[in-house]
Amino acid sequence: MVSLNQLVAVCLLYVVGLFAVAFAAERAAARGRGDWLLRSPLVYTLSLSIYCTAWTFYGAVGYAARSGLEFVTIYLGPSLVMIGWWWVLRRLVRIGRSHRVTSVADLISSRYGKSNLLAILVTIMAVIGVTPYIALQLQSVTLSLSIFASAEPGATPGSDPLNSAQAAFWVAVGLALFTVLFGTRNLNVNERHHGVVIAIAVEAVVKLLALLAVGVFVVWGLAGGVDQALAQIDRSALGQWQVEGGRWAALTLLAAAAFICLPRMFQVLVVENDDERHLQTASWAFPLYLMLMSLFVVPIAVVGLDLLPEGSNPDLFVLSLPLSQGQNSLAMFAFLGGFSSATSMVIVATLALSTMVSNHIVMPIWLTYGQNSVQQSGDVRHVVILSRRLSILLIISLGYFYYRLSGGGGALAAIGTISFGGVAQFLPVLLGGIFWRGATRTGAVCGLSVGFAIWVYTMLLPSFGAGAALSVATFQDGLFGMIWLRPEALFGINGLDPTVHAVIWSLSLNALVFVAVSLFSFPAPVERLQGAQFVNIFDHSTAARGWSASVAASEDLMIMAQRILGPAEAQGFFRAQAQLQEKSDGLPEPTPRFVQALERELAASVGAATAHAMVSQLVGGASVSVQDLLAVADESAQMLEYSSQLEIKSRELTDTAAKLRRANDKLTQLSHQKDSFLSQISHELRTPMTSIRSFSEILRDAQGLGPEEKTRYASIIHSETIRLTRLLDDLLDLSVLENGEVSLNRQRGSLRDVLDQAVTTARAANTRAITIDRDLAGEEVMLETDLDRLVQVFINLITNAQKYCVADDPQLSIRAHQQGPRIIVDLIDNGAGIDAASQELIFEKFSRLPGQGGEGAGLGLAICREIIKRLQGDISYLTEVSGTGFRVELPLAQNGA
């Protein structure tokens, strides 16, 4: 039987071995040796196994025992990312290397204008989101120790011989010290942590071999072989293929998002990547590793359920089965595998989180309120390292408190799912930032805030149980008594699995708010530059911000670099830059390229936002690269073009609307005129018809009429008949003209003869005198047209002047002049003119001006317009003359006058 003391001793030896491996790897890297191993795709792939924590080592078996094949989702998500989203990972790695990002918070803040506010928000969310995961590691180590403690002689069944709360505390202390000693020796987090990566690779091999060893023992040692194991699986409930589509999709999405967004995964996937080509190997090798890790999960779960007593914790079947069969060595090996899974996760996760806390919270506060400015001598390294060590202690302490508050009795898989849901909130902002230039800082802040708040309310707080963080009344009646705010039935939607419910609402509203606010907000200039760099990373993989350092002295920059990088590293960097500038001695010139390179070097230690702020204190101006300016200029040009097009469309719509209004007004007026015409034509027809009928009846029926009376009555009938005939002729003439059925009798003649005939006829037909003034010289031009129709037009115009000119001494001026191949004839009287509202209607059918007397149905000018149109001319009203004026334009004969 293995005692606890032996177990602790083995763990210490194991830790010492890991230190030895890490130390040897760092020394080899410092001497430039062992690159074939340290920078190999194999080590990179094994480092990704940090995804496989105690959840996958212990909890996957428990997950399978409780939920069947649903445990596959935690392996399926990362596998789909590595196989199907390789191009996304490559973009992230290229961005990380080009911009020297140190964490997922650094990348997001750098993309959105190096916003430290956004970095702080992401950091706080990451710390809270990963806290349940760290509690999971404490719980797994504590549970595994309790298995060995309960198996010792003298242990009472059902008791807690280990004192789990106290054991969890000392495990937390041990992990904190281990992480502080193991991970905070090197400040520059963007220098490859070869020691850490090699140690993780070793632990990956250990946990894989341990799980495979237990699986081999279970299949061949307990089940009796592969066939027997498969038959046993078929007989169990786990052999039934039961899949809830919504839950599977939600858990797969969570696992895929967590694989990218977990701080520890981002650390090994992006920050520690030494060569983009390693992703090609990892794209098939890592899914293979996950397949091997999950190979014996179902057999172990099935055999454990059959052999172990009812009520045994399925999360511990990996340990319980070997111990129940007296396989102490195998059980110890399995414990080391679980211990490796927990310690590797805690080391890398707390390192990544402590880096985020120190770079985005501690250092900005120190820069804001520190008494010393950045160029004064002193050691910033001490501040950064101390803040990271304290952050490690704080983060692990939060994990311990979560373990205590949650009771430490929940299933490992359930705790892991909560953590996955928290970090998954980074996904919309992360993907939107690297693929969409329109994404803005305001949109990112709003989206993250909404998604995180919903995750806390629907997943994190309910995990403590009813009556703990949330009251029983809140679970039943909703927050503040609002039924639609129940944490497990948000917005009144019932029947969803709690995990599916939380994932759908948090991620969908996160993405919706992010996109909506980004569309209605405008990015700052630095955001636009960074957006161009991130989205077009493969076009120009350089830092998005350059510097014009004319006012910064190299000595000041040297002092600041020494405080952060250390004297040796800073001096080496400055010497290398001086050599690039072909300076044999002294410091390099503070050129924009040099200051940009220095900012990138500092960003590897304190983050992009902090490095940018520190350099800003020393450097007077900022410049940008040509590619950035072209990208932003192109974006601005597109925006201006879109704005111009919108403005043109707006004007066109406005003009169209105005035309429609005018057309509508005109149609309204025409409708009124039509009604007026119908009334008028009825009157015009009825009046002569009534007269004809009345006087004809008198002639027929009256007795004793004298000859004079008969003649007078007959004359009245004759004049009314002529009036009726004239009206009908006008209507018929207009109809023929409009339908194009008229036949023109083209003749050659002079304009003077046409006007002479028109004036003579008009004077003879109208008794009202009017003085007509003509320019006979201008009328000596030849026309080739239908002269009779043209005479009809001029008669109508002259007659109208006789009828409607209101002057006491009516006068009409007729002037003709040539204009190119056309003759212009203006007829202007000295009357009152036509008001503007009626000018557009005078050429319409049935148009009669209000307030004017005289006979007629309002067809004269309409007939004139149709005649002139058929004669290939034009008739219009003159608006800029005193009185009433019309202009007639006609083509001249081909041989002129």
C-alpha angles and dihedrals in degrees: 000000000000113000125213090246091056090047092051091047091052090049091052091049089049092051091048088051091053090050089052092050092047093046092050091049093051092048091049091050091049090053093046094246133129097029089144087069106024094051098034124124088234093063091044091052093048090050088060087065085084081093088070102077131159086292092067095035098048106003098053091066090047090046091053092047091053103034108018119224093353088100087075090077092072088060097036096060097057091041091055090049094051093046103034104026098044090123091056092051091048090054091049092050092048091050091047094052095042095049097033092233116184102196144359089270090052092052094048094045092045092052093051098054097291088288111184090192089062091045091053091049093050091046093052091046091049094049092049092042095050095043093085089049092055089047087054091057091049090049093049094050091045093049092048091051090048090056091059092042092052090051094056118105113270095026112139114230112247094017129109104242091168098053093230096208092054092042091051089052094053091044088053091049091049093049091047093052091043091052094045092051095039103043113028101061094095120054100193101080092183092062103091111265092223092170094052093043093050091048090051090049090052091049089049090058092045096052093043093051091044093052092044090049092053090046093051090049092050096046099041101021101042109016095042099238142323096296094050091045091052091048090050090051091050091054093050129079089249090067091069114096103228116163127176101203098206095048093045091050092047094048092045090051091049092050092048092048092046091051089061102031105039106109092230092049092048088050095056097030099049113006097044095041109120099181130020089219089068087075090067091060094040091051090074103017097056095051086050090053091050090049090054091048090054097039098098100028095103096044091050091049094048095046091044092053090050101043107031123075118271111269095034113144106256090204087071100045088110088066101026097058097055091043092050089056095045094252095142096161092051090047091052090048089051090049090054089051091053091043089052091051092051099042096046090051094047093047097051096035095051091043091054093044094045089052090052092047095048096042099043105028112020100037096047089051090048091049091049100045103020115120094221123068120227097259096055118097120264137101117277089174090074091054093048096046093044091050091050093050092049089047090054091053091047094049094049089045089055089052091051092049091049088051091053095044094048091050096242092251103100124112112271092231092054092053092048092051091056091054092047090054092054098051092040087074088077092063101083093047093043097049093038090053096053097042107029122060091191093066111113137200091243091053091048093050093047094045094048092046094051095044094046093048092052091047091052092049098042103034116012103045095041089054090073089061134246113310094024115080092353124035124242088246090058091055092049104034104019132243112323087000093295106140093206090062098064107138093230097037104039117186089008096292109142133184099046122127107257092240094047090046093053094044095049096048099039099046097037095049090041091055094040094052092043093054096040096049091044090054092052098041131068123228122238118246093260090049090053092049093048090045091054090049096048098043093044095037094137092053096056117004097191134112113284096227130059131185138227100211103180093127097044117092118219090229091060091049090048092053092049093047092050091053092055106029098030127248097278097047094042093049091047091051093049092047091051091050091048090053090051087055088049093244112146096197140011130035125316121260112262094245120164090254092052095048090047090052090048092052090052091049091050091046088062088064107034104016133262097276095049093043090050091051093049094048089046090063091060104032120073105205141019132222135180135222122265091244091054092048091049091048093049091042090052090050091048091048090052091049091049091047091050090047091049092048091049090049091050091047089048091052091046091051090047091050091046091049090050091049091049090050091050091046090049091049090048092048089050091052091046089050089053089047091050090053089046091048093050089051091044096046090047088052093044092051096040095049098059092036090052091049093047092049094045097049094040089055089050091052090048102043107024117099124212100020114164124229093255093053092047090051092049093049091047090051091053091051090049095050093047089050090053090049092051092046092051091053092050091046091054092051092047092045093052092048091051092049094048093049092050092237095126119111114218119221100210115202137164118247146132125271089230093061091048092052093044090056093045094050093047093049094046093051092048093050097047125052095202111100121230130176112235119200115196136182100219094184092060091050094062094102131115124239131193105203145095096303096189093055090047090051088052090056094050092045089055093049094046092045091051089054090051092049104040108029103112096195118119089232104032115208132181124200119203116192128174129190137162123249111183111301092346137077119224119208118188121192111191127172129190096244131119096275128224122293118248094247091059099041094085092052104045093091093049122102117269091012114155121169116238117250096023123117128206134094129282140087097249096260101114101088092039089056090047091053093051092047094050090046090055089048089056092247138109137238124198143165117253109230100180100061133086109250128010116320137177130189124209119194120194136171116253123236112273095250093047126225 
